[in-house]
Amino acid sequence: MVEVDPDKRLTLEEIHHHPWVIMDCPGLELEMPVVQVVQTSIIPSVEDLDPDVLSTMNSLQCFKDKDKLIEELLSIKHNTEKVVYFLLLDRKLRNPSTEDELDVRHRSESADPPRKRIDAVQLNGQPG
């Protein structure tokens, strides 16, 4: 496994099946790296990016540079940005928001903003 010559070095798949790795667990199946498991595709243009997913990614510390993020997402290469994007997109599609759009719009347009709730103090079940 520790081979200086890259041509002679074992692949990750070969290491996973090496007797030293599976010593006491012959039926052991090791997980492949996420980058190899997550299916990504080519995103044709910025308009094809999901704005919610893009916004979520951009809010993460590692994807602060929005222009670089978009450039990587539009790249034809399979990369970390695409893996994260498609994982978040898959999650969004499997678990859509349950809020009603009209309710959200109504709350945001309200002229009467929410107020701090003030409860009366009760002692022994009696109003104070």
C-alpha positions in Angstrom: 0.0 0.0 0.0 2.9 2.3 0.7 4.5 2.4 -2.8 6.6 5.3 -4.1 6.0 4.5 -7.7 2.4 5.6 -8.6 2.2 3.0 -11.4 2.8 0.2 -8.9 0.6 1.7 -6.1 -2.7 -0.1 -5.3 -5.9 1.7 -6.2 -8.5 2.6 -3.5 -10.6 -0.3 -4.6 -7.7 -2.8 -4.3 -6.9 -1.4 -0.8 -10.5 -2.0 0.3 -10.2 -5.6 -0.6 -6.7 -6.1 0.7 -6.4 -8.8 3.5 -4.8 -6.4 5.8 -7.8 -4.1 5.7 -10.5 -6.8 5.9 -8.5 -8.8 8.5 -11.3 -10.0 10.9 -14.2 -9.0 8.7 -14.1 -11.0 5.4 -17.6 -9.7 4.3 -16.8 -6.1 5.1 -18.0 -3.6 2.5 -16.2 -0.2 2.8 -18.0 2.9 1.6 -16.8 4.6 -1.5 -15.9 8.4 -1.2 -19.0 10.6 -1.6 -17.5 12.2 -4.7 -17.6 8.8 -6.4 -21.1 7.9 -5.2 -23.0 11.1 -5.9 -24.2 11.5 -9.4 -23.8 14.9 -10.9 -24.6 16.4 -14.3 -23.7 19.3 -16.4 -25.6 22.5 -15.6 -26.1 24.4 -18.9 -26.5 28.0 -17.6 -26.9 30.1 -14.5 -30.6 30.2 -15.1 -30.7 26.4 -14.6 -29.3 26.7 -11.0 -31.8 26.3 -8.2 -31.8 29.7 -6.4 -32.5 28.3 -3.0 -29.7 25.7 -3.2 -27.3 28.3 -4.6 -28.2 30.7 -1.8 -27.7 28.0 0.8 -24.3 27.0 -0.6 -23.2 30.6 -0.8 -24.1 31.1 2.9 -21.6 28.3 3.8 -18.2 29.4 4.8 -16.4 27.3 2.2 -18.5 28.7 -0.7 -18.4 32.5 0.1 -17.1 33.6 -3.3 -20.4 33.4 -5.3 -18.7 34.0 -8.7 -16.2 31.2 -8.2 -19.0 28.9 -6.9 -21.1 29.5 -10.0 -18.1 29.0 -12.2 -17.4 25.6 -10.6 -21.1 24.6 -10.8 -21.2 25.4 -14.5 -17.9 23.5 -15.1 -18.1 20.2 -17.1 -15.9 18.6 -14.5 -17.2 16.5 -11.5 -16.2 18.6 -8.5 -16.9 19.1 -4.8 -19.2 22.1 -5.5 -21.4 20.0 -7.8 -21.5 17.1 -5.3 -22.7 19.5 -2.5 -25.2 21.2 -4.9 -26.8 17.9 -6.1 -27.0 16.6 -2.5 -28.8 19.7 -1.4 -31.0 19.7 -4.5 -31.9 16.1 -3.9 -32.7 16.9 -0.2 -34.9 19.8 -1.3 -36.8 17.7 -3.9 -37.4 14.9 -1.4 -38.4 17.2 1.5 -40.2 20.2 0.0 -41.1 23.1 2.2 -44.5 22.6 3.9 -45.2 26.3 4.3 -48.0 27.7 2.2 -46.7 30.4 -0.2 -49.8 32.5 0.4 -49.3 32.3 4.2 -45.7 33.3 3.8 -46.6 36.2 1.5 -49.4 37.4 3.9 -47.1 37.4 6.9 -44.3 39.3 5.1 -46.8 42.0 3.8 -48.5 42.5 7.1 -48.5 46.2 8.2 -48.8 45.0 11.8 -45.5 43.3 12.7 -45.4 40.6 15.4 -45.1 41.9 19.0 -43.4 40.4 22.0 -45.7 38.2 23.9 -46.4 39.3 27.4 -48.0 36.8 29.8 -49.6 37.8 33.0 -48.0 36.3 36.0 -50.1 33.7 37.8 -49.5 32.6 41.4 -51.2 29.4 42.6 -53.4 29.5 39.5 -54.7 33.0 40.3 -53.9 36.0 38.0 -51.3 38.3 39.7 
